[in-house]
């Protein structure tokens, strides 16, 4: 979670959050595409909506469903080996 001083302008705060969201998305996408990671997931939520389980997935390539499918596939491969 990105912690910023309370007195920062709302637009600056949003710009910083977008910057970090983009950086994480680029990093995770690169790790998956270069096959350094089998899969990855990027979920975003606000403090308020996160407590109730609400989130957004900014990238379909980094969706939770894909990560879960990868984990299930790996588990099946291990148990059948």
PDB file with SEQRES, HELIX, SHEET and CRYST1 records, atoms N, CA, C and O in Angstrom:
SEQRES   1 A   81  UNK UNK UNK UNK UNK UNK UNK UNK UNK UNK UNK UNK UNK          
SEQRES   2 A   81  UNK UNK UNK UNK UNK UNK UNK UNK UNK UNK UNK UNK UNK          
SEQRES   3 A   81  UNK UNK UNK UNK UNK UNK UNK UNK UNK UNK UNK UNK UNK          
SEQRES   4 A   81  UNK UNK UNK UNK UNK UNK UNK UNK UNK UNK UNK UNK UNK          
SEQRES   5 A   81  UNK UNK UNK UNK UNK UNK UNK UNK UNK UNK UNK UNK UNK          
SEQRES   6 A   81  UNK UNK UNK UNK UNK UNK UNK UNK UNK UNK UNK UNK UNK          
SEQRES   7 A   81  UNK UNK UNK                                                  
HELIX    1 AA1 UNK A   10  UNK A   33  1                                  24    
HELIX    2 AA2 UNK A   47  UNK A   51  1                                   5    
HELIX    3 AA3 UNK A   60  UNK A   62  5                                   3    
HELIX    4 AA4 UNK A   64  UNK A   80  1                                  17    
CRYST1    1.000    1.000    1.000  90.00  90.00  90.00 P 1           1          
ATOM      1  N   UNK A   1       0.832  -1.163   0.000  1.00  0.00           N  
ATOM      2  CA  UNK A   1       0.000   0.000   0.000  1.00  0.00           C  
ATOM      3  C   UNK A   1       0.883   1.234   0.000  1.00  0.00           C  
ATOM      4  O   UNK A   1       1.883   1.294   0.715  1.00  0.00           O  
ATOM      5  N   UNK A   2       0.514   2.198  -0.791  1.00  0.00           N  
ATOM      6  CA  UNK A   2       1.279   3.430  -0.901  1.00  0.00           C  
ATOM      7  C   UNK A   2       0.779   4.398   0.152  1.00  0.00           C  
ATOM      8  O   UNK A   2      -0.408   4.719   0.201  1.00  0.00           O  
ATOM      9  N   UNK A   3       1.678   4.856   0.985  1.00  0.00           N  
ATOM     10  CA  UNK A   3       1.307   5.779   2.047  1.00  0.00           C  
ATOM     11  C   UNK A   3       1.829   7.170   1.701  1.00  0.00           C  
ATOM     12  O   UNK A   3       3.035   7.368   1.560  1.00  0.00           O  
ATOM     13  N   UNK A   4       0.933   8.118   1.569  1.00  0.00           N  
ATOM     14  CA  UNK A   4       1.290   9.493   1.239  1.00  0.00           C  
ATOM     15  C   UNK A   4       0.827  10.413   2.358  1.00  0.00           C  
ATOM     16  O   UNK A   4      -0.159  10.117   3.034  1.00  0.00           O  
ATOM     17  N   UNK A   5       1.527  11.528   2.563  1.00  0.00           N  
ATOM     18  CA  UNK A   5       1.082  12.490   3.580  1.00  0.00           C  
ATOM     19  C   UNK A   5      -0.348  12.951   3.317  1.00  0.00           C  
ATOM     20  O   UNK A   5      -0.759  13.077   2.164  1.00  0.00           O  
ATOM     21  N   UNK A   6      -1.090  13.199   4.359  1.00  0.00           N  
ATOM     22  CA  UNK A   6      -2.504  13.564   4.252  1.00  0.00           C  
ATOM     23  C   UNK A   6      -2.724  14.891   3.541  1.00  0.00           C  
ATOM     24  O   UNK A   6      -3.784  15.103   2.952  1.00  0.00           O  
ATOM     25  N   UNK A   7      -1.749  15.783   3.585  1.00  0.00           N  
ATOM     26  CA  UNK A   7      -1.950  17.116   3.004  1.00  0.00           C  
ATOM     27  C   UNK A   7      -1.617  17.208   1.507  1.00  0.00           C  
ATOM     28  O   UNK A   7      -1.603  18.305   0.947  1.00  0.00           O  
ATOM     29  N   UNK A   8      -1.352  16.082   0.865  1.00  0.00           N  
ATOM     30  CA  UNK A   8      -1.047  16.092  -0.570  1.00  0.00           C  
ATOM     31  C   UNK A   8      -2.336  16.299  -1.362  1.00  0.00           C  
ATOM     32  O   UNK A   8      -3.388  15.755  -1.026  1.00  0.00           O  
ATOM     33  N   UNK A   9      -2.226  17.095  -2.415  1.00  0.00           N  
ATOM     34  CA  UNK A   9      -3.348  17.382  -3.302  1.00  0.00           C  
ATOM     35  C   UNK A   9      -3.938  16.087  -3.870  1.00  0.00           C  
ATOM     36  O   UNK A   9      -3.204  15.141  -4.152  1.00  0.00           O  
ATOM     37  N   UNK A  10      -5.245  16.048  -4.036  1.00  0.00           N  
ATOM     38  CA  UNK A  10      -5.945  14.856  -4.523  1.00  0.00           C  
ATOM     39  C   UNK A  10      -5.434  14.429  -5.901  1.00  0.00           C  
ATOM     40  O   UNK A  10      -5.240  13.239  -6.150  1.00  0.00           O  
ATOM     41  N   UNK A  11      -5.218  15.390  -6.786  1.00  0.00           N  
ATOM     42  CA  UNK A  11      -4.734  15.058  -8.138  1.00  0.00           C  
ATOM     43  C   UNK A  11      -3.325  14.475  -8.093  1.00  0.00           C  
ATOM     44  O   UNK A  11      -3.012  13.556  -8.850  1.00  0.00           O  
ATOM     45  N   UNK A  12      -2.485  14.990  -7.228  1.00  0.00           N  
ATOM     46  CA  UNK A  12      -1.129  14.451  -7.076  1.00  0.00           C  
ATOM     47  C   UNK A  12      -1.207  13.032  -6.535  1.00  0.00           C  
ATOM     48  O   UNK A  12      -0.494  12.142  -7.000  1.00  0.00           O  
ATOM     49  N   UNK A  13      -2.068  12.826  -5.559  1.00  0.00           N  
ATOM     50  CA  UNK A  13      -2.253  11.488  -4.978  1.00  0.00           C  
ATOM     51  C   UNK A  13      -2.698  10.490  -6.052  1.00  0.00           C  
ATOM     52  O   UNK A  13      -2.166   9.383  -6.125  1.00  0.00           O  
ATOM     53  N   UNK A  14      -3.662  10.875  -6.878  1.00  0.00           N  
ATOM     54  CA  UNK A  14      -4.142   9.987  -7.948  1.00  0.00           C  
ATOM     55  C   UNK A  14      -3.040   9.702  -8.957  1.00  0.00           C  
ATOM     56  O   UNK A  14      -2.917   8.574  -9.434  1.00  0.00           O  
ATOM     57  N   UNK A  15      -2.244  10.700  -9.285  1.00  0.00           N  
ATOM     58  CA  UNK A  15      -1.153  10.518 -10.244  1.00  0.00           C  
ATOM     59  C   UNK A  15      -0.106   9.544  -9.699  1.00  0.00           C  
ATOM     60  O   UNK A  15       0.408   8.704 -10.438  1.00  0.00           O  
ATOM     61  N   UNK A  16       0.206   9.658  -8.420  1.00  0.00           N  
ATOM     62  CA  UNK A  16       1.171   8.751  -7.801  1.00  0.00           C  
ATOM     63  C   UNK A  16       0.620   7.325  -7.789  1.00  0.00           C  
ATOM     64  O   UNK A  16       1.346   6.372  -8.073  1.00  0.00           O  
ATOM     65  N   UNK A  17      -0.638   7.184  -7.468  1.00  0.00           N  
ATOM     66  CA  UNK A  17      -1.252   5.849  -7.457  1.00  0.00           C  
ATOM     67  C   UNK A  17      -1.266   5.234  -8.852  1.00  0.00           C  
ATOM     68  O   UNK A  17      -0.976   4.048  -9.007  1.00  0.00           O  
ATOM     69  N   UNK A  18      -1.604   6.034  -9.878  1.00  0.00           N  
ATOM     70  CA  UNK A  18      -1.582   5.526 -11.261  1.00  0.00           C  
ATOM     71  C   UNK A  18      -0.174   5.125 -11.670  1.00  0.00           C  
ATOM     72  O   UNK A  18       0.017   4.109 -12.338  1.00  0.00           O  
ATOM     73  N   UNK A  19       0.815   5.923 -11.269  1.00  0.00           N  
ATOM     74  CA  UNK A  19       2.208   5.619 -11.581  1.00  0.00           C  
ATOM     75  C   UNK A  19       2.593   4.248 -11.030  1.00  0.00           C  
ATOM     76  O   UNK A  19       3.122   3.407 -11.758  1.00  0.00           O  
ATOM     77  N   UNK A  20       2.326   4.028  -9.748  1.00  0.00           N  
ATOM     78  CA  UNK A  20       2.703   2.756  -9.138  1.00  0.00           C  
ATOM     79  C   UNK A  20       1.899   1.587  -9.675  1.00  0.00           C  
ATOM     80  O   UNK A  20       2.433   0.488  -9.823  1.00  0.00           O  
ATOM     81  N   UNK A  21       0.619   1.805  -9.972  1.00  0.00           N  
ATOM     82  CA  UNK A  21      -0.183   0.744 -10.568  1.00  0.00           C  
ATOM     83  C   UNK A  21       0.431   0.318 -11.899  1.00  0.00           C  
ATOM     84  O   UNK A  21       0.558  -0.874 -12.177  1.00  0.00           O  
ATOM     85  N   UNK A  22       0.805   1.286 -12.708  1.00  0.00           N  
ATOM     86  CA  UNK A  22       1.405   0.994 -14.012  1.00  0.00           C  
ATOM     87  C   UNK A  22       2.735   0.270 -13.849  1.00  0.00           C  
ATOM     88  O   UNK A  22       3.018  -0.676 -14.584  1.00  0.00           O  
ATOM     89  N   UNK A  23       3.547   0.700 -12.904  1.00  0.00           N  
ATOM     90  CA  UNK A  23       4.848   0.054 -12.677  1.00  0.00           C  
ATOM     91  C   UNK A  23       4.665  -1.412 -12.283  1.00  0.00           C  
ATOM     92  O   UNK A  23       5.346  -2.287 -12.817  1.00  0.00           O  
ATOM     93  N   UNK A  24       3.757  -1.681 -11.358  1.00  0.00           N  
ATOM     94  CA  UNK A  24       3.503  -3.063 -10.944  1.00  0.00           C  
ATOM     95  C   UNK A  24       2.968  -3.892 -12.109  1.00  0.00           C  
ATOM     96  O   UNK A  24       3.375  -5.038 -12.300  1.00  0.00           O  
ATOM     97  N   UNK A  25       2.062  -3.315 -12.879  1.00  0.00           N  
ATOM     98  CA  UNK A  25       1.512  -4.034 -14.026  1.00  0.00           C  
ATOM     99  C   UNK A  25       2.606  -4.377 -15.034  1.00  0.00           C  
ATOM    100  O   UNK A  25       2.662  -5.505 -15.525  1.00  0.00           O  
ATOM    101  N   UNK A  26       3.471  -3.421 -15.345  1.00  0.00           N  
ATOM    102  CA  UNK A  26       4.565  -3.679 -16.287  1.00  0.00           C  
ATOM    103  C   UNK A  26       5.524  -4.743 -15.759  1.00  0.00           C  
ATOM    104  O   UNK A  26       5.935  -5.634 -16.502  1.00  0.00           O  
ATOM    105  N   UNK A  27       5.876  -4.653 -14.492  1.00  0.00           N  
ATOM    106  CA  UNK A  27       6.797  -5.625 -13.899  1.00  0.00           C  
ATOM    107  C   UNK A  27       6.223  -7.035 -13.933  1.00  0.00           C  
ATOM    108  O   UNK A  27       6.886  -7.967 -14.389  1.00  0.00           O  
ATOM    109  N   UNK A  28       5.004  -7.192 -13.456  1.00  0.00           N  
ATOM    110  CA  UNK A  28       4.408  -8.528 -13.419  1.00  0.00           C  
ATOM    111  C   UNK A  28       4.202  -9.099 -14.818  1.00  0.00           C  
ATOM    112  O   UNK A  28       4.435 -10.286 -15.049  1.00  0.00           O  
ATOM    113  N   UNK A  29       3.766  -8.257 -15.749  1.00  0.00           N  
ATOM    114  CA  UNK A  29       3.578  -8.714 -17.130  1.00  0.00           C  
ATOM    115  C   UNK A  29       4.899  -9.188 -17.710  1.00  0.00           C  
ATOM    116  O   UNK A  29       4.951 -10.228 -18.367  1.00  0.00           O  
ATOM    117  N   UNK A  30       5.958  -8.443 -17.477  1.00  0.00           N  
ATOM    118  CA  UNK A  30       7.278  -8.816 -17.990  1.00  0.00           C  
ATOM    119  C   UNK A  30       7.739 -10.147 -17.391  1.00  0.00           C  
ATOM    120  O   UNK A  30       8.252 -11.006 -18.109  1.00  0.00           O  
ATOM    121  N   UNK A  31       7.559 -10.317 -16.087  1.00  0.00           N  
ATOM    122  CA  UNK A  31       7.986 -11.557 -15.436  1.00  0.00           C  
ATOM    123  C   UNK A  31       7.244 -12.778 -15.986  1.00  0.00           C  
ATOM    124  O   UNK A  31       7.835 -13.845 -16.150  1.00  0.00           O  
ATOM    125  N   UNK A  32       5.957 -12.619 -16.267  1.00  0.00           N  
ATOM    126  CA  UNK A  32       5.173 -13.729 -16.812  1.00  0.00           C  
ATOM    127  C   UNK A  32       5.553 -13.989 -18.271  1.00  0.00           C  
ATOM    128  O   UNK A  32       5.764 -15.139 -18.658  1.00  0.00           O  
ATOM    129  N   UNK A  33       5.642 -12.944 -19.073  1.00  0.00           N  
ATOM    130  CA  UNK A  33       5.961 -13.115 -20.497  1.00  0.00           C  
ATOM    131  C   UNK A  33       7.341 -13.693 -20.716  1.00  0.00           C  
ATOM    132  O   UNK A  33       7.549 -14.447 -21.667  1.00  0.00           O  
ATOM    133  N   UNK A  34       8.293 -13.357 -19.855  1.00  0.00           N  
ATOM    134  CA  UNK A  34       9.642 -13.901 -19.979  1.00  0.00           C  
ATOM    135  C   UNK A  34       9.773 -15.254 -19.276  1.00  0.00           C  
ATOM    136  O   UNK A  34      10.869 -15.807 -19.181  1.00  0.00           O  
ATOM    137  N   UNK A  35       8.674 -15.767 -18.796  1.00  0.00           N  
ATOM    138  CA  UNK A  35       8.582 -17.072 -18.142  1.00  0.00           C  
ATOM    139  C   UNK A  35       9.461 -17.194 -16.900  1.00  0.00           C  
ATOM    140  O   UNK A  35       9.934 -18.279 -16.558  1.00  0.00           O  
ATOM    141  N   UNK A  36       9.670 -16.055 -16.230  1.00  0.00           N  
ATOM    142  CA  UNK A  36      10.348 -16.083 -14.946  1.00  0.00           C  
ATOM    143  C   UNK A  36       9.351 -16.425 -13.844  1.00  0.00           C  
ATOM    144  O   UNK A  36       9.723 -16.978 -12.809  1.00  0.00           O  
ATOM    145  N   UNK A  37       8.098 -16.096 -14.073  1.00  0.00           N  
ATOM    146  CA  UNK A  37       6.976 -16.492 -13.216  1.00  0.00           C  
ATOM    147  C   UNK A  37       6.024 -17.312 -14.076  1.00  0.00           C  
ATOM    148  O   UNK A  37       5.845 -17.022 -15.259  1.00  0.00           O  
ATOM    149  N   UNK A  38       5.412 -18.335 -13.482  1.00  0.00           N  
ATOM    150  CA  UNK A  38       4.385 -19.096 -14.196  1.00  0.00           C  
ATOM    151  C   UNK A  38       3.149 -18.234 -14.410  1.00  0.00           C  
ATOM    152  O   UNK A  38       2.516 -18.285 -15.464  1.00  0.00           O  
ATOM    153  N   UNK A  39       2.818 -17.452 -13.409  1.00  0.00           N  
ATOM    154  CA  UNK A  39       1.635 -16.607 -13.459  1.00  0.00           C  
ATOM    155  C   UNK A  39       1.764 -15.533 -12.384  1.00  0.00           C  
ATOM    156  O   UNK A  39       2.562 -15.649 -11.454  1.00  0.00           O  
ATOM    157  N   UNK A  40       0.962 -14.492 -12.535  1.00  0.00           N  
ATOM    158  CA  UNK A  40       0.944 -13.419 -11.542  1.00  0.00           C  
ATOM    159  C   UNK A  40      -0.435 -12.786 -11.550  1.00  0.00           C  
ATOM    160  O   UNK A  40      -1.209 -12.969 -12.490  1.00  0.00           O  
ATOM    161  N   UNK A  41      -0.732 -12.052 -10.512  1.00  0.00           N  
ATOM    162  CA  UNK A  41      -2.045 -11.444 -10.368  1.00  0.00           C  
ATOM    163  C   UNK A  41      -1.881 -10.033  -9.818  1.00  0.00           C  
ATOM    164  O   UNK A  41      -1.070  -9.801  -8.922  1.00  0.00           O  
ATOM    165  N   UNK A  42      -2.655  -9.088 -10.357  1.00  0.00           N  
ATOM    166  CA  UNK A  42      -2.650  -7.718  -9.858  1.00  0.00           C  
ATOM    167  C   UNK A  42      -4.080  -7.327  -9.522  1.00  0.00           C  
ATOM    168  O   UNK A  42      -4.929  -7.202 -10.405  1.00  0.00           O  
ATOM    169  N   UNK A  43      -4.332  -7.137  -8.237  1.00  0.00           N  
ATOM    170  CA  UNK A  43      -5.637  -6.729  -7.751  1.00  0.00           C  
ATOM    171  C   UNK A  43      -5.501  -5.376  -7.080  1.00  0.00           C  
ATOM    172  O   UNK A  43      -4.557  -5.149  -6.322  1.00  0.00           O  
ATOM    173  N   UNK A  44      -6.437  -4.474  -7.353  1.00  0.00           N  
ATOM    174  CA  UNK A  44      -6.410  -3.141  -6.767  1.00  0.00           C  
ATOM    175  C   UNK A  44      -7.708  -2.878  -6.017  1.00  0.00           C  
ATOM    176  O   UNK A  44      -8.790  -3.274  -6.451  1.00  0.00           O  
ATOM    177  N   UNK A  45      -7.573  -2.201  -4.881  1.00  0.00           N  
ATOM    178  CA  UNK A  45      -8.766  -1.802  -4.134  1.00  0.00           C  
ATOM    179  C   UNK A  45      -8.430  -0.564  -3.318  1.00  0.00           C  
ATOM    180  O   UNK A  45      -7.263  -0.257  -3.073  1.00  0.00           O  
ATOM    181  N   UNK A  46      -9.458   0.128  -2.910  1.00  0.00           N  
ATOM    182  CA  UNK A  46      -9.260   1.260  -2.010  1.00  0.00           C  
ATOM    183  C   UNK A  46      -9.322   0.737  -0.577  1.00  0.00           C  
ATOM    184  O   UNK A  46      -9.684  -0.416  -0.343  1.00  0.00           O  
ATOM    185  N   UNK A  47      -8.976   1.571   0.351  1.00  0.00           N  
ATOM    186  CA  UNK A  47      -9.054   1.147   1.758  1.00  0.00           C  
ATOM    187  C   UNK A  47     -10.468   0.735   2.127  1.00  0.00           C  
ATOM    188  O   UNK A  47     -10.669  -0.280   2.794  1.00  0.00           O  
ATOM    189  N   UNK A  48     -11.439   1.509   1.700  1.00  0.00           N  
ATOM    190  CA  UNK A  48     -12.829   1.232   2.062  1.00  0.00           C  
ATOM    191  C   UNK A  48     -13.380   0.011   1.342  1.00  0.00           C  
ATOM    192  O   UNK A  48     -13.961  -0.872   1.974  1.00  0.00           O  
ATOM    193  N   UNK A  49     -13.203  -0.047   0.036  1.00  0.00           N  
ATOM    194  CA  UNK A  49     -13.796  -1.158  -0.720  1.00  0.00           C  
ATOM    195  C   UNK A  49     -13.031  -2.456  -0.499  1.00  0.00           C  
ATOM    196  O   UNK A  49     -13.609  -3.536  -0.620  1.00  0.00           O  
ATOM    197  N   UNK A  50     -11.764  -2.371  -0.184  1.00  0.00           N  
ATOM    198  CA  UNK A  50     -10.973  -3.579   0.056  1.00  0.00           C  
ATOM    199  C   UNK A  50     -11.444  -4.361   1.259  1.00  0.00           C  
ATOM    200  O   UNK A  50     -11.380  -5.591   1.268  1.00  0.00           O  
ATOM    201  N   UNK A  51     -11.914  -3.665   2.268  1.00  0.00           N  
ATOM    202  CA  UNK A  51     -12.397  -4.341   3.472  1.00  0.00           C  
ATOM    203  C   UNK A  51     -13.639  -5.179   3.203  1.00  0.00           C  
ATOM    204  O   UNK A  51     -13.886  -6.168   3.894  1.00  0.00           O  
ATOM    205  N   UNK A  52     -14.420  -4.786   2.202  1.00  0.00           N  
ATOM    206  CA  UNK A  52     -15.623  -5.558   1.876  1.00  0.00           C  
ATOM    207  C   UNK A  52     -15.363  -6.564   0.751  1.00  0.00           C  
ATOM    208  O   UNK A  52     -16.287  -7.231   0.285  1.00  0.00           O  
ATOM    209  N   UNK A  53     -14.114  -6.670   0.321  1.00  0.00           N  
ATOM    210  CA  UNK A  53     -13.764  -7.662  -0.694  1.00  0.00           C  
ATOM    211  C   UNK A  53     -13.873  -7.165  -2.124  1.00  0.00           C  
ATOM    212  O   UNK A  53     -13.685  -7.943  -3.059  1.00  0.00           O  
ATOM    213  N   UNK A  54     -14.171  -5.890  -2.315  1.00  0.00           N  
ATOM    214  CA  UNK A  54     -14.269  -5.349  -3.673  1.00  0.00           C  
ATOM    215  C   UNK A  54     -12.869  -5.019  -4.195  1.00  0.00           C  
ATOM    216  O   UNK A  54     -12.029  -4.491  -3.465  1.00  0.00           O  
ATOM    217  N   UNK A  55     -12.636  -5.335  -5.452  1.00  0.00           N  
ATOM    218  CA  UNK A  55     -11.351  -5.051  -6.067  1.00  0.00           C  
ATOM    219  C   UNK A  55     -11.546  -4.907  -7.571  1.00  0.00           C  
ATOM    220  O   UNK A  55     -12.609  -5.224  -8.105  1.00  0.00           O  
ATOM    221  N   UNK A  56     -10.506  -4.425  -8.244  1.00  0.00           N  
ATOM    222  CA  UNK A  56     -10.538  -4.371  -9.697  1.00  0.00           C  
ATOM    223  C   UNK A  56      -9.267  -5.005 -10.241  1.00  0.00           C  
ATOM    224  O   UNK A  56      -8.221  -4.999  -9.591  1.00  0.00           O  
ATOM    225  N   UNK A  57      -9.378  -5.544 -11.429  1.00  0.00           N  
ATOM    226  CA  UNK A  57      -8.258  -6.158 -12.114  1.00  0.00           C  
ATOM    227  C   UNK A  57      -7.934  -5.300 -13.334  1.00  0.00           C  
ATOM    228  O   UNK A  57      -8.671  -5.345 -14.319  1.00  0.00           O  
ATOM    229  N   UNK A  58      -6.862  -4.528 -13.298  1.00  0.00           N  
ATOM    230  CA  UNK A  58      -6.569  -3.628 -14.407  1.00  0.00           C  
ATOM    231  C   UNK A  58      -6.080  -4.334 -15.673  1.00  0.00           C  
ATOM    232  O   UNK A  58      -6.043  -3.725 -16.742  1.00  0.00           O  
ATOM    233  N   UNK A  59      -5.710  -5.597 -15.564  1.00  0.00           N  
ATOM    234  CA  UNK A  59      -5.167  -6.324 -16.711  1.00  0.00           C  
ATOM    235  C   UNK A  59      -5.761  -7.727 -16.763  1.00  0.00           C  
ATOM    236  O   UNK A  59      -5.732  -8.456 -15.771  1.00  0.00           O  
ATOM    237  N   UNK A  60      -6.296  -8.103 -17.916  1.00  0.00           N  
ATOM    238  CA  UNK A  60      -6.822  -9.470 -18.052  1.00  0.00           C  
ATOM    239  C   UNK A  60      -5.700 -10.496 -18.002  1.00  0.00           C  
ATOM    240  O   UNK A  60      -5.911 -11.632 -17.579  1.00  0.00           O  
ATOM    241  N   UNK A  61      -4.523 -10.101 -18.430  1.00  0.00           N  
ATOM    242  CA  UNK A  61      -3.374 -11.009 -18.389  1.00  0.00           C  
ATOM    243  C   UNK A  61      -2.939 -11.305 -16.948  1.00  0.00           C  
ATOM    244  O   UNK A  61      -2.339 -12.344 -16.672  1.00  0.00           O  
ATOM    245  N   UNK A  62      -3.246 -10.386 -16.045  1.00  0.00           N  
ATOM    246  CA  UNK A  62      -2.865 -10.543 -14.639  1.00  0.00           C  
ATOM    247  C   UNK A  62      -4.087 -10.761 -13.749  1.00  0.00           C  
ATOM    248  O   UNK A  62      -4.092 -10.373 -12.581  1.00  0.00           O  
ATOM    249  N   UNK A  63      -5.099 -11.374 -14.301  1.00  0.00           N  
ATOM    250  CA  UNK A  63      -6.337 -11.605 -13.562  1.00  0.00           C  
ATOM    251  C   UNK A  63      -6.166 -12.741 -12.555  1.00  0.00           C  
ATOM    252  O   UNK A  63      -5.366 -13.654 -12.760  1.00  0.00           O  
ATOM    253  N   UNK A  64      -6.924 -12.671 -11.472  1.00  0.00           N  
ATOM    254  CA  UNK A  64      -6.873 -13.697 -10.431  1.00  0.00           C  
ATOM    255  C   UNK A  64      -7.241 -15.066 -10.990  1.00  0.00           C  
ATOM    256  O   UNK A  64      -6.670 -16.078 -10.584  1.00  0.00           O  
ATOM    257  N   UNK A  65      -8.181 -15.100 -11.908  1.00  0.00           N  
ATOM    258  CA  UNK A  65      -8.631 -16.359 -12.510  1.00  0.00           C  
ATOM    259  C   UNK A  65      -7.466 -17.087 -13.199  1.00  0.00           C  
ATOM    260  O   UNK A  65      -7.357 -18.309 -13.108  1.00  0.00           O  
ATOM    261  N   UNK A  66      -6.604 -16.335 -13.883  1.00  0.00           N  
ATOM    262  CA  UNK A  66      -5.439 -16.940 -14.543  1.00  0.00           C  
ATOM    263  C   UNK A  66      -4.442 -17.489 -13.523  1.00  0.00           C  
ATOM    264  O   UNK A  66      -3.889 -18.573 -13.706  1.00  0.00           O  
ATOM    265  N   UNK A  67      -4.220 -16.738 -12.457  1.00  0.00           N  
ATOM    266  CA  UNK A  67      -3.314 -17.204 -11.409  1.00  0.00           C  
ATOM    267  C   UNK A  67      -3.847 -18.485 -10.786  1.00  0.00           C  
ATOM    268  O   UNK A  67      -3.100 -19.442 -10.579  1.00  0.00           O  
ATOM    269  N   UNK A  68      -5.121 -18.500 -10.493  1.00  0.00           N  
ATOM    270  CA  UNK A  68      -5.734 -19.676  -9.895  1.00  0.00           C  
ATOM    271  C   UNK A  68      -5.634 -20.887 -10.828  1.00  0.00           C  
ATOM    272  O   UNK A  68      -5.334 -21.993 -10.377  1.00  0.00           O  
ATOM    273  N   UNK A  69      -5.881 -20.684 -12.119  1.00  0.00           N  
ATOM    274  CA  UNK A  69      -5.773 -21.779 -13.089  1.00  0.00           C  
ATOM    275  C   UNK A  69      -4.348 -22.331 -13.131  1.00  0.00           C  
ATOM    276  O   UNK A  69      -4.147 -23.541 -13.233  1.00  0.00           O  
ATOM    277  N   UNK A  70      -3.377 -21.450 -13.055  1.00  0.00           N  
ATOM    278  CA  UNK A  70      -1.980 -21.878 -13.049  1.00  0.00           C  
ATOM    279  C   UNK A  70      -1.659 -22.688 -11.797  1.00  0.00           C  
ATOM    280  O   UNK A  70      -0.983 -23.714 -11.874  1.00  0.00           O  
ATOM    281  N   UNK A  71      -2.142 -22.229 -10.649  1.00  0.00           N  
ATOM    282  CA  UNK A  71      -1.901 -22.955  -9.398  1.00  0.00           C  
ATOM    283  C   UNK A  71      -2.542 -24.341  -9.417  1.00  0.00           C  
ATOM    284  O   UNK A  71      -1.935 -25.317  -8.977  1.00  0.00           O  
ATOM    285  N   UNK A  72      -3.755 -24.422  -9.920  1.00  0.00           N  
ATOM    286  CA  UNK A  72      -4.443 -25.726 -10.006  1.00  0.00           C  
ATOM    287  C   UNK A  72      -3.690 -26.659 -10.934  1.00  0.00           C  
ATOM    288  O   UNK A  72      -3.520 -27.841 -10.635  1.00  0.00           O  
ATOM    289  N   UNK A  73      -3.242 -26.130 -12.057  1.00  0.00           N  
ATOM    290  CA  UNK A  73      -2.475 -26.925 -13.012  1.00  0.00           C  
ATOM    291  C   UNK A  73      -1.185 -27.457 -12.387  1.00  0.00           C  
ATOM    292  O   UNK A  73      -0.840 -28.625 -12.568  1.00  0.00           O  
ATOM    293  N   UNK A  74      -0.481 -26.608 -11.659  1.00  0.00           N  
ATOM    294  CA  UNK A  74       0.761 -27.024 -10.990  1.00  0.00           C  
ATOM    295  C   UNK A  74       0.467 -28.089  -9.930  1.00  0.00           C  
ATOM    296  O   UNK A  74       1.214 -29.059  -9.807  1.00  0.00           O  
ATOM    297  N   UNK A  75      -0.599 -27.917  -9.175  1.00  0.00           N  
ATOM    298  CA  UNK A  75      -0.964 -28.893  -8.142  1.00  0.00           C  
ATOM    299  C   UNK A  75      -1.304 -30.244  -8.763  1.00  0.00           C  
ATOM    300  O   UNK A  75      -0.908 -31.288  -8.245  1.00  0.00           O  
ATOM    301  N   UNK A  76      -2.029 -30.221  -9.859  1.00  0.00           N  
ATOM    302  CA  UNK A  76      -2.380 -31.478 -10.545  1.00  0.00           C  
ATOM    303  C   UNK A  76      -1.127 -32.174 -11.059  1.00  0.00           C  
ATOM    304  O   UNK A  76      -1.004 -33.394 -10.949  1.00  0.00           O  
ATOM    305  N   UNK A  77      -0.209 -31.417 -11.612  1.00  0.00           N  
ATOM    306  CA  UNK A  77       1.029 -31.999 -12.132  1.00  0.00           C  
ATOM    307  C   UNK A  77       1.836 -32.653 -11.018  1.00  0.00           C  
ATOM    308  O   UNK A  77       2.454 -33.696 -11.229  1.00  0.00           O  
ATOM    309  N   UNK A  78       1.833 -32.059  -9.854  1.00  0.00           N  
ATOM    310  CA  UNK A  78       2.585 -32.607  -8.723  1.00  0.00           C  
ATOM    311  C   UNK A  78       1.922 -33.870  -8.195  1.00  0.00           C  
ATOM    312  O   UNK A  78       2.602 -34.846  -7.878  1.00  0.00           O  
ATOM    313  N   UNK A  79       0.599 -33.853  -8.098  1.00  0.00           N  
ATOM    314  CA  UNK A  79      -0.096 -34.998  -7.512  1.00  0.00           C  
ATOM    315  C   UNK A  79      -0.165 -36.179  -8.456  1.00  0.00           C  
ATOM    316  O   UNK A  79      -0.345 -37.309  -8.000  1.00  0.00           O  
ATOM    317  N   UNK A  80      -0.030 -35.963  -9.749  1.00  0.00           N  
ATOM    318  CA  UNK A  80      -0.068 -37.085 -10.702  1.00  0.00           C  
ATOM    319  C   UNK A  80       1.316 -37.590 -11.050  1.00  0.00           C  
ATOM    320  O   UNK A  80       1.452 -38.584 -11.764  1.00  0.00           O  
ATOM    321  N   UNK A  81       2.340 -36.923 -10.559  1.00  0.00           N  
ATOM    322  CA  UNK A  81       3.723 -37.334 -10.875  1.00  0.00           C  
ATOM    323  C   UNK A  81       4.161 -38.508 -10.043  1.00  0.00           C  
ATOM    324  O   UNK A  81       5.291 -38.976 -10.182  1.00  0.00           O  
TER     325      UNK A  81                                                      
END                                                                             
